[in-house]
């Protein structure tokens, strides 16, 4: 019984061999690690577990939201494509979670495109928002793809802690000001167009091929 630190890239290589049992033999003197599996034997050098950084504790005013995993995955899938890939403006390389009296609104924009997913069943009288890095929400989407559980978000002004099943994902929030979505989404525009999704998909496919 004990703890040791091993680089994640080593596990990525092992997982390529599929679902198989692994046996760890650790030398507590120099933290050399021998991993045995049906496909072979691997030797790595580990480190002291004490060198792993401790997660940042949430401080001050903390907001909590609990959302089913299906709603989280749907919101990310419908908005993340519009986020920026440029580093010049970090606030656009993120998803904005706007939590208020109207509901929980997830937004993404790269200043050319803007996408929004509004979930009116999650509301609060204490309006707040946070900007979560696109990389974090992308990982979360992948993690939740095969899950059916509640996802708990807790955040302060600098950090978000996301918990589901027996997993915890901690991420720093993005600093910066996100555009005012009410200005970008003008609900009083005189013209509304409703298009069948499959018809639109076929039309766009013909244009780009």
Secondary structure, 3 states (H helix, E strand, C coil): CCCCECCHHHHHHHHCCCCCCCEEEEECCCCEEEEEECCEEEEEECECHHHCCCCCCCCCCCEEEEEEHHHHHHHHHHHHHHCCCCCCCHHHCEEEEEEECCEEEEEEECCCCEEEEEECCCCCCCCEEEEEEHHHHHHHHHHHCCCCCEEEEEECCCEEEEEECCEEEEEEECCCCCCCHHHHCCCCCCCCCCCCHHHHHHHHHHHHC
